[in-house]
Amino acid sequence: MFLAQHLPSGDTVAFKLFTNTTESLFMAEIGICLKLHNAPNMLLPRDILRQVGRGNSVQYGIVFDYFEAEHYRTLFPALTKLQIKHFIYQTLKTLNYAHNLGIMHRDIKPLNVLMSKETQEVRVIDWGSSDYYISNKRKSVRVASLNFKAPELLLGYEFYDYAVDIWSTGCLLAEMVFLKIHFFQGEILRHVEEENSLMEQLEAIVRIKGLRELREYAEKYQKEMNMEMLMKLAGIYEERAFESFINEENRHLVDDNALDLLDKMLEYDHSKRITAAEALKHPYFDEVREGIRKQDTSL
């Protein structure tokens, strides 16, 4: 994204430039953004650009309304417990709307969920990796940023569904309440999709979530999963309770409902993982829903 000026209106805008892409991929993102034009917390496109360069090369761009947000590395440590609940609740509202339309975001991460510290507004951005869910259709597992990849993606399961977004959002919640950037992080994470980096990420998850339930999950779908990668996980990995991450610095941000929601969002088995609609009804968000109810009744 680039900061730019929209010449027809003079407004400050955000500009997303597409390089090395095809018209079909560009139009796919535009189509999904338009499909989601009524979704909550969307950064909507206001213009599109197509420029033909040398050798008939074509560049595409999308102009979005400008949204001023603080970088997550300074934002997250400054948030209160209620603000974290609000952030995750609004993210889930957007995902629930998209999922109901058959759309998976597939790249939820801190850089793609923005929040204005001043207004508390949230925006879910960058739908370039999104796609429609079609039952029993194979999909690329080369989606989602490494630290936020769901186990099914790491194990090569090509029939995944909306649950990949829930896992990624659970990773967001974990790093916010525990003040631990990239909650599941390997010792040496490479920035390319190669087997070693996927193995390191899977091991980072297993060091916290344990190995026994992952094996049970993988065996359930063993015909479609990379069982060889799973077998390379050597050693004893016992599940570590989320409570063990509570310390004096983050204690004020964690409660029993947060721990329960994390258990449900960071469930290995995608078929058992809580849905966005179910998560929105979770007791963790009681305070947020009550605030919204009071605001509505005062209007």
Sequence and secondary structure as in RCSB ss.txt:
>XXXX:A:sequence
MFLAQHLPSGDTVAFKLFTNTTESLFMAEIGICLKLHNAPNMLLPRDILRQVGRGNSVQYGIVFDYFEAEHYRTL
FPALTKLQIKHFIYQTLKTLNYAHNLGIMHRDIKPLNVLMSKETQEVRVIDWGSSDYYISNKRKSVRVASLNFKA
PELLLGYEFYDYAVDIWSTGCLLAEMVFLKIHFFQGEILRHVEEENSLMEQLEAIVRIKGLRELREYAEKYQKEM
NMEMLMKLAGIYEERAFESFINEENRHLVDDNALDLLDKMLEYDHSKRITAAEALKHPYFDEVREGIRKQDTSL
>XXXX:A:secstr
 EEEEETTTTEEEEEEEE S  HHHHHHHHHHHHHTTTSTTB  EEEEEEEE GGG EEEEEEEE      HHHH
GGG  HHHHHHHHHHHHHHHHHHHHTTEE    SGGGEEE TTT  EEE   TT EE  TT    S  S GGG  
HHHHTT TT  THHHHHHHHHHHHHHHTT SSSS  SS  SS  HHHHHHHHHHHHHHH SHHHHHHHHHTTTTS
 HHHHHT  S      GGGG  TTTGGG  HHHHHHHHHHT S TTTS  HHHHHTSGGGHHHHHHHHHHHHH 
